[in-house]
Amino acid sequence: MKKEGFVESLINLLLPLGLIFGLVLLLSLKIDGGTSGESAANPLESWLKVIVGYLAAGAEMAAAVVIGLGIIRGLWDYIQQLLSRSRKHKHMDATEGIRLKLGRVLALGLEFTVASDILRTAVAPTRQDILNLGAIVLLRTLLNYFLEREIKQGEENNRLNQQEPLTDLDTLKRP
């Protein structure tokens, strides 16, 4: 059982390091095999680029709205929690809940930004565009992975804290 814990902690350390190394490698590659410019593009491709540009901007705005509203909601909930007169233990549980809600909002915002990057690279990409997209998606996927893992861990801790442990008096009453 100790060996499984060691292997899991080793994987949890090596996975992000490998992904970060891959990101740095992708960003350092420079390829000069792309198209020579906009003059060779046909009119349909030009219109597609304009439309996709607007869609990508819409996805970025959606990400900004989702994250912005999530931050405002998190601040509002936190201020309400501070002003309420509850015990410290309940305050910690509520703060963890607020943090988990904000984490979910950030994960959704990251998904919108990845969609935006994919859209921007969808029309006539060069090899360098594809490599840049790969690096960006890798970075955002890495962030999203750890954010989701943190959310799961927090939810699991909340579930464990909600189950009230037996007190010594309860164990004495049982036959």
C-alpha positions, 0 to 999 in steps of 0.5 A: 500500500505504501508503494502505491502511494509512492508511485501515485505521488511520483506520477503526480510529480512527473506528469506536470514536469513532462507536460511543461517540458513538452510545452517548452519544446513546442514553443521553442520550435520554429518552422518556416514552411507556412504560406507566403501571405494573404495575397495567395488566399482565395476570397472564400478563405478571406471571408472564412477568416473574418467569420471565424475571427468573430466567432473566436472573439465571441468565445473569448468574450464568453470566457471573460463574462463567465470568469468575471461573473464567477469572481463577482459571485464568489466575492459576494458569497464570501462577503456574505459569509464574513458578515454572517455570525456563524462558527469558525468551522462552518466558515471554513466549510463555506469558504471551501465551497466558494473556492470550489464554485470559483474553480468550476467557473475557471475550468469553464472559462478555460474551455472557452479560451481553448475553443477560441484558440482552436477557432483561430487556427481552423482556417488555413493554418501553417505548421507554426500556427498548429505548433503554437495551438498545440502549446497553448492547448497543452498549457491550458489542459495542464491548468484544467487538469490540476484545477479539476483534480483540486475540485475533486479533492475539495468535494471529497473533503466536503463529503467527508466533513459533512458526515458527522463522526460519532462522539464518545458518548454515542459509542457508549450508548450503543450495546 
